[in-house]
């Protein structure tokens, strides 16, 4: 998505900056950026053995398919516009 819109992800420091750049370019809505940031923080914490709030995994499993579907649609749309 970033490449298709002229955003060079390799020049950004971390996923937070990439999400912000995609939001500024109107690729992601603010709500999408927020959900992705929360999900990545949760998964990073869990992967590194940190305690996560009870129900956080259920939240990630509930929101995951929806956000992935949205991202798939955006990727497909980005590919067709080039």
Buried (B, 14 or more C-beta within 10 A) or exposed (E): BBEBBEBEEEEBEEBBEBBBBBBEEEBBEEEBBEBBBBBBBBBEBBEEEEEBEEEBEEBBEEBEEEBEEBBEEBEEEBEEEE
